[in-house]
Amino acid sequence: MNIVIQALLDAGLLFLCGEMIFSQNKGIKAKDLILLPFQFLLCIVSRMSFSVGSASELIFEKQGFEIAPANNLFLLIFFILLVMLINSVYYKPQNNDFVISGSMAVISIYLGVKVCSVLFLSVCGATGRVLVFGSRMMALMPAVFCVLSSVPKYLREVIRNGGFAAKLVTINVTVVLVTVLTFFRFESTAIIEHTWLCAGILAVLLAVDAVLLAASWRKMQERKNIRMMEQYIPIVEELVSQVRSRQHEFNNRIFAIETAVACANSLEEAKAAVAELKEGVLMDQSSRELLVCDSKVIAGLLYEKSKQAEMAGIKVEIELQGLFRKSVASETDWIEILGIYVDNALEASKAGDTVFIQCYQKDRFLELTVKNPADPLSNTEFMALFHRGYTTKTDKAAHGFGLYNISRIAERRHGKIITRNETIHERNYVVFGVILP
């Protein structure tokens, strides 16, 4: 019975590590639990051995599984290969490289958490059943917390897009942990006797990998910025080219206005001539705001959204009186916030409506708001919209995370969300926004 409970706890930890790296769902879905029986069977099989003699007998090993799911190197390698196979078949990742690096990350987290739990409880004086079961239950707690939080999203992003450095980290952690286990012959007692040596190895490993991951994260953000610039800066250049193409017309109109004023016989005649000549030559307010925006990437996004709204018959009024690039939030964060808020506003609007996009500097904070006409919402309804997975759209599987992601950005950047009802031109508008330092 003890072996079954241990195998269940091990399978549970392996399942959570797999969900953390491979699952695209928020939290744990009931259908994913189908993996547990296979992982439980894998943990049971890794304990099996045969005695050869007058009567062959199937034996389940009781010792040597406090940390690793196997008690020798060859069995552990076989276990890792089976984990790769299960992940590949069930999660069906698009990239084969991700199957390898992701599975290595699963094993790294599994072994790392188990080692830390065993070392911690041994330092606290735990032995016997307390150590065997306590370390397993202790390892489950951080795994559950990570799966229910936003950690998996960033882990997956780093492993997928972090390049060679991220893949190197996932592999070297596994290699080092397996090497340590092999050196101590998979005996937890030997590892416990050398607690401080093992703790030192883990500390050095974590420090080196932290540096590699930080460098990988910076490169990933740089690639994101480059992609954004490639996507949106040409759109701003289109706006600038439109202004330049009208420069000749502007010069002719200015010359005509000067001539009309010089030839007018009275002030009233001059005013009428100027009013007639300036018709159609002035640039709209939103375009002027975009041209002076300090972030060309954000200007490109807003210009693109304005064109989309124009095609749908929706008017967009933009007022920007703040500096995005002086904010603690990155341009990537602002692009995500604006993209989600503006898309939601346009989806909720119809032809003839006006959407307001405003940005103001208030002391050291930057306040961004997006307003669209809609029925009034209560505070409870506003709050519900920012819950993870909540959506009013019919396709619930593909929606419900945009506003939640904005709330996470605001929390991470020590800002706050803005929601309110506002009356504009005797019509109710719902206001969504964010204040960031």
Buried (B, 14 or more C-beta within 10 A) or exposed (E): EEBEEBBBBBBBBBBBBBBBBBBEEBEBEEEBEEBBEBBBEBBBBBBEEEEEEEEEEEEEBEEBBBBBBBBBBEBBEBBBEBBBEBBBEBBEBEEEEBBBBBBBBBBBBBBBBBBBBBBBBBEEEBEEEEBBBBBBEBBBEBBEEBBBBBEBBEBBEBBBBBBEBBBBBBBBBBEBBBEBBEEBEBBBEEBBEBBEEBBEBBEEBEEBBEEBBEBBBEBBBEEBBEEBBEBBBEBBEEBEEEEEEEEEEBEEBEEBBEEBBEEBEEEEEBEEBBEEBEEEEEEEEBBEBBBEBEBBBBBBBBBBBBEBBEEEEBBBBBBBEBEBBEBBBBBBBBBBBBBBBBBBBBEBBEEEBBBBBBBBBEEEBBBBBBBBBBEEBEEEEBBEBBEBEBBEEEEEEEBBBBBBBBBBBBEEBEBBBBBBBEEEEEEEBBBBBBBBE
